[in-house]
Amino acid sequence: MTAGLLAALARRDDVDVHAYALTWRGRDALAATVPDGIRASTRPIPARVVREFWERGLSRPRAEDWTGPVDVVHATNFVAPPARAPVVVTVHDVTFLRYPELCTPDTLRYPRLLRRAIARGAVVHTPSEFVASEVRELLDAPAERVVAIHSGVPAVRDGDAARGRAVAGHDRYVLALGTIEPRKNLTTLVRAFDRVAETDTGLGLVLAGPSGWDAAHVQSAIDASGARDRILQTGFVDDRDRADLLAGAAVFAYPSVYEGFGFPPLEAMQCGVPVVAGDAGALPEVLGDAAVLVPPTDVDALADAIRRLADPSDPGRDALVAGGRERAARYDWDVTAAKMVDLYRSLA
């Protein structure tokens, strides 16, 4: 989200953006990662240290200790510093409150940090109305200080379908993109693929993305699969491989049990790939009727949807692809940036 928003803000001439990062190890790399025309600031203070200060209620260091004087501070990833200026903090989801068992210990510190920021007067930005309602309910944020502004969709470079199929090792394959972690519910996807694979012997499954915490459960499901020789784990994929895998995919599967927005299925829609996703979190709001939505833990429903969408002769497939392209086109970073600038102005 931060990269897409920064790029859109850099294209505007009515805002002066100063990027900051709470990092020790990455303090020398920030300037090279932000768009031209955006200033970058870091300080040699570990994020762990400043988070402990803020978690205890201390009001230093302030955001301006990184940026200098500013009109508005936008903390784009849960952790909002104290500041003299008004503060916007982006809350992408509240998994740490809804599903704490799916979170790392570091993520479980977010509620305390967010409640501190809200008590200081921060405005909460969310990427969906779904998350906005969660924030009001679970973090006791005043309704008038919670603002939902949808994210844009990252543009996917033109992919080479033939190369994607070569990487996958199959002419037809189901693709899942994202970090391999419990919230993505990939063990259910593996079990659903097992059922489809019994009759569709030419179909493969590709799990593309870095290994996250508790990935051993996914590996156990793969090891137990009767079609494990048709399941590929790629690990991290760069932009080229990501685009190629999307271009060649027969179906995109995203059975997540909880999402605050959902970039990968929108990227798949942008590429003309039919999507099956979980009917959980913000996915129904974001994907609408342009995806087949199923209960994320229902193996049979997920298998039936994959089986249908993987069939190129399915009568509803073309309509779903067209609807997906139209849906993805709604999420434009320039529109997001314009709405964010309106929010900044209202606070400044």
C-alpha positions in Angstrom: 0.0 0.0 0.0 2.7 2.5 0.9 4.6 2.1 -2.3 1.5 2.6 -4.4 0.4 5.7 -2.5 3.8 7.3 -2.5 4.1 6.8 -6.3 0.7 8.5 -6.8 1.5 11.3 -4.4 4.8 11.9 -6.2 2.8 12.6 -9.4 1.0 15.5 -7.8 2.3 19.0 -7.5 0.0 20.1 -4.6 1.7 18.1 -1.8 5.3 18.0 -0.5 5.9 14.4 0.8 8.7 13.6 3.3 9.0 9.8 3.8 10.3 8.5 7.1 11.0 5.0 8.4 11.5 3.6 11.8 14.5 1.3 11.2 18.1 0.8 12.2 19.1 -1.8 9.7 17.3 -0.2 6.7 18.1 3.4 7.5 20.5 3.8 4.5 18.2 2.1 2.0 15.1 4.3 2.3 16.2 7.0 -0.1 16.7 4.5 -2.9 13.3 3.0 -2.5 11.1 6.1 -2.6 10.0 7.8 -5.9 11.9 10.8 -7.3 11.0 14.1 -5.7 10.2 12.6 -2.3 12.6 13.3 0.6 13.6 10.4 2.8 14.5 10.5 6.5 15.7 7.9 9.0 17.4 8.1 12.3 19.8 5.6 13.9 17.2 4.3 16.4 15.9 0.7 16.3 12.2 0.4 15.7 12.0 -2.0 18.7 13.2 0.8 21.1 10.9 3.5 19.9 7.9 1.1 19.9 8.7 0.3 23.6 8.7 4.0 24.4 5.4 4.7 22.7 3.8 1.5 24.1 4.6 2.8 27.6 2.9 6.1 26.8 6.0 8.2 26.4 5.6 11.2 24.0 9.1 11.1 22.6 10.6 10.7 20.1 8.1 12.6 18.0 7.5 12.1 14.3 9.1 15.5 13.7 12.4 14.2 15.1 12.6 12.3 11.8 10.8 14.6 9.4 11.2 18.1 10.7 8.1 20.4 10.8 5.2 19.0 8.8 1.4 19.7 8.4 0.2 16.1 8.8 1.9 12.8 9.7 0.7 9.6 8.0 1.8 6.4 9.7 1.2 3.8 7.0 1.5 0.6 8.9 -0.2 0.4 12.3 2.5 2.1 14.4 1.8 5.9 14.8 4.4 8.1 16.5 3.5 11.0 18.8 3.6 14.3 16.9 2.9 18.0 17.1 1.0 17.7 13.8 -2.2 15.8 13.3 -1.7 12.1 12.8 -3.3 9.6 10.4 -2.6 5.9 11.1 -3.4 3.2 8.6 -4.9 0.0 10.0 -4.9 -2.7 7.3 -6.8 -5.2 9.3 -7.3 -6.3 12.9 -6.2 -9.9 12.6 -4.4 -9.4 15.9 -7.8 -9.0 17.7 -10.0 -11.3 15.6 -7.5 -14.1 15.2 -4.6 -13.6 17.7 -3.7 -17.3 17.3 -2.7 -16.5 13.7 -0.3 -13.7 14.7 3.3 -13.3 15.6 4.2 -11.9 19.1 5.3 -8.6 17.5 2.0 -8.2 15.8 0.1 -8.8 19.1 1.6 -5.5 20.3 -0.4 -3.5 17.8 -3.6 -3.1 19.9 -1.8 -1.3 22.7 0.1 1.0 20.3 -3.1 1.8 18.3 -5.1 2.6 21.4 -2.3 4.9 22.6 -2.4 6.7 19.2 -6.2 6.9 19.2 -6.1 8.4 22.7 -3.7 11.0 21.4 -6.2 12.0 18.8 -5.0 10.1 15.7 -7.4 9.6 12.8 -7.5 6.0 11.6 -7.5 5.2 7.9 -8.6 1.8 6.7 -8.5 0.2 3.2 -12.1 -1.0 3.4 -15.4 -0.2 5.1 -15.2 -3.7 6.6 -12.0 -2.8 8.5 -13.4 0.6 9.5 -16.3 -1.1 11.3 -13.9 -3.5 13.0 -11.8 -0.6 14.2 -14.8 1.2 15.6 -16.0 -1.9 17.4 -12.8 -3.5 18.6 -10.5 -0.5 19.2 -13.2 1.9 20.5 -12.3 4.5 18.0 -14.7 7.4 17.6 -16.7 6.9 14.5 -15.9 10.4 13.1 -12.2 9.6 13.4 -12.3 6.4 11.2 -12.0 6.9 7.5 -12.2 4.2 4.8 -10.4 4.8 1.6 -9.9 1.9 -0.8 -6.4 1.1 -2.0 -5.4 1.0 -5.6 -4.2 -2.1 -7.4 -0.6 -2.4 -8.4 -0.1 -2.6 -12.1 1.1 -6.0 -13.2 3.6 -5.9 -16.0 2.6 -7.9 -19.2 3.3 -11.5 -18.4 4.5 -14.3 -20.6 1.9 -17.1 -20.2 4.1 -19.7 -21.8 6.9 -18.9 -19.4 4.5 -19.0 -16.5 3.4 -22.5 -17.6 7.0 -23.5 -17.9 7.8 -22.3 -14.3 4.7 -24.0 -13.0 5.5 -27.2 -14.9 1.9 -27.6 -16.1 -0.2 -26.2 -19.0 -3.0 -25.7 -16.6 -2.6 -24.7 -13.0 -4.2 -23.1 -9.9 -2.2 -20.2 -8.6 -2.0 -18.9 -5.0 0.2 -15.8 -4.3 1.2 -14.5 -0.9 3.2 -15.2 2.1 2.7 -18.8 3.4 1.1 -18.2 6.8 -1.9 -19.6 8.7 -4.3 -16.7 7.7 -4.0 -17.6 4.0 -5.6 -21.0 4.7 -3.4 -22.8 2.2 -3.8 -26.2 3.9 -7.5 -26.1 2.9 -6.4 -25.2 -0.6 -4.1 -28.2 -0.8 -6.9 -30.5 0.4 -9.3 -29.0 -2.1 -6.8 -29.4 -4.9 -6.4 -33.0 -3.9 -10.1 -33.7 -4.6 -10.0 -31.9 -7.9 -6.7 -33.7 -8.9 -8.4 -37.1 -8.6 -10.4 -36.5 -11.8 -8.5 -33.6 -13.5 -5.1 -35.3 -14.0 -3.6 -32.4 -16.0 -4.1 -29.7 -13.3 -1.2 -28.4 -11.1 -1.1 -26.2 -8.0 1.5 -23.4 -7.5 2.0 -21.8 -4.1 4.1 -18.7 -4.9 5.4 -16.6 -2.1 7.9 -16.5 0.8 7.6 -18.8 3.7 6.1 -17.2 6.7 5.6 -18.4 10.3 4.0 -21.8 10.9 4.6 -22.8 7.3 5.2 -26.3 8.5 1.4 -27.0 8.5 1.3 -26.3 4.8 4.2 -28.5 4.1 2.5 -31.3 6.1 -0.6 -31.0 4.0 1.5 -31.2 0.8 3.4 -34.2 2.1 0.0 -36.0 2.8 -1.4 -35.1 -0.6 -2.0 -37.8 -3.1 -1.1 -35.3 -5.8 2.0 -33.9 -4.1 4.1 -34.4 -7.3 1.8 -31.8 -9.0 2.2 -29.1 -6.2 5.0 -26.6 -6.6 6.2 -24.2 -3.9 8.3 -21.5 -5.5 9.3 -19.5 -2.5 9.7 -15.7 -3.2 9.0 -14.7 -6.8 10.2 -11.4 -8.4 8.0 -9.2 -10.4 8.7 -11.0 -13.7 7.9 -14.4 -12.4 4.8 -13.1 -10.6 3.5 -11.6 -13.9 4.3 -14.7 -15.9 2.7 -17.0 -13.4 -0.5 -14.8 -13.3 -0.6 -14.7 -17.1 -0.5 -18.5 -17.4 -2.8 -19.4 -14.6 -6.1 -21.2 -15.2 -7.5 -20.2 -11.8 -6.4 -17.9 -9.0 -7.3 -19.2 -5.5 -7.4 -17.0 -2.4 -9.2 -18.9 0.4 -8.0 -16.5 3.2 -9.9 -16.6 6.4 -9.5 -12.9 7.0 -8.4 -9.9 4.9 -8.6 -6.2 5.2 -8.4 -5.6 1.5 -6.9 -8.2 -0.9 -4.4 -7.2 -3.5 -3.5 -10.6 -5.1 -7.0 -11.5 -6.3 -7.4 -8.0 -7.8 -4.1 -8.4 -9.6 -5.3 -11.8 -11.0 -8.5 -10.1 -12.2 -6.4 -7.4 -13.9 -4.6 -10.2 -15.7 -7.8 -11.9 -16.9 -7.6 -14.9 -14.5 -10.9 -16.1 -12.9 -10.8 -15.9 -9.1 -12.2 -18.1 -6.3 -11.8 -16.5 -2.8 -13.0 -16.9 0.7 -16.2 -15.0 1.6 -14.5 -13.6 4.7 -13.2 -10.3 5.9 -13.2 -7.5 3.3 -13.1 -9.8 0.3 -16.9 -9.7 -0.4 -16.7 -5.9 -0.3 -13.6 -5.6 -2.5 -14.3 -8.4 -5.0 -18.0 -8.2 -5.2 -19.7 -10.5 -7.7 -16.5 -10.6 -9.9 -15.2 -13.6 -8.0 -16.6 -17.0 -6.9 -16.8 -16.6 -3.1 -16.9 -19.7 -0.9 -16.7 -20.4 2.9 -12.9 -20.5 3.3 -12.8 -23.7 5.4 -15.3 -25.6 3.2 -13.1 -28.0 1.3 -15.9 -29.3 -0.9 -17.1 -25.8 -1.9 -13.6 -24.7 -2.7 -12.9 -27.9 -4.7 -16.1 -27.5 -6.7 -15.3 -23.9 -7.6 -11.8 -24.7 -8.7 -13.1 -27.7 -10.8 -15.6 -25.4 -12.6 -13.3 -22.5 -13.2 -10.4 -24.7 -14.4 -12.6 -26.0 -17.2 -12.0 -23.7 -20.2 -15.4 -24.6 -21.6 -17.3 -23.6 -18.5 -20.1 -21.2 -19.7 -19.7 -18.7 -16.9 -15.9 -18.4 -17.1 -15.7 -15.6 -19.7 -18.3 -13.5 -17.9 -16.3 -13.8 -14.7 -13.1 -12.8 -16.4 -14.7 -9.7 -17.9 -16.3 -8.8 -14.6 -12.9 -9.2 -12.9 -11.2 -6.8 -15.3 -13.9 -4.2 -14.7 -13.7 -4.7 -11.0 -9.9 -4.3 -10.8 -10.0 -1.2 -12.9 -12.1 0.6 -10.1 -9.1 0.6 -7.8 -6.9 3.3 -9.0 -3.9 4.7 -7.0 -4.5 8.2 -8.3 -8.0 8.2 -7.0 -6.8 6.8 -3.7 -4.2 9.6 -3.5 -6.7 12.3 -4.3 -8.9 11.1 -1.4 -6.0 10.9 0.9 -4.9 14.4 0.1 -8.5 15.6 0.9 -8.1 13.9 4.2 -4.7 15.5 4.9 -6.1 18.9 4.0 -9.1 18.5 6.3 -6.7 17.8 9.2 -4.1 20.4 8.3 
